[in-house]
Amino acid sequence: MAYAIKASCCALVLLCVGCEQTPTPDPQPAIIKKTTVQMKNELQHAIVTLKGGLTPRLADNVFTNSSTLLLERVNNLASPLQHAIIAMDMSSVSRFELQKRGELCVLYFSRTHNYVPLETVVCEPLQLDLK
């Protein structure tokens, strides 16, 4: 009887060890070597998915120099001289980060801690120059 209990315990331990999940790799900041129209479209769609609102306009070189994108909702108030006055509200700034998570490129939204996997975006981890 004691042998059967020991054998069952050993089998249970081996089963639990065999089922241990491989940890997911830590996300790394990433950049894009060359942005295409298709990549920009997917990034715009991901931003709307994560944040909602209108589709933002993105620069042709988005995420080529930095892994971070800051989007700000700007209120333009017309002055009597018809010059735009820009009223900045820091709560209106949204921060996105392009990340490499294993083999995936994802767009991460820091406010909600959510991300969207990107299918057409080819990115590589940002190499930090520590000189």
Protein Blocks (a to p, Z undefined) as FASTA:
>chain_A
ZZmmmmmmmmmmmmmmmmpccddddddddddfbdcfklmmmmmmmmmmmngpjdddddfk
goklbcbdcdddddddddfkopacddddfklpccdddddehjbccdddfklopacddfkl
ccdddddddZZ
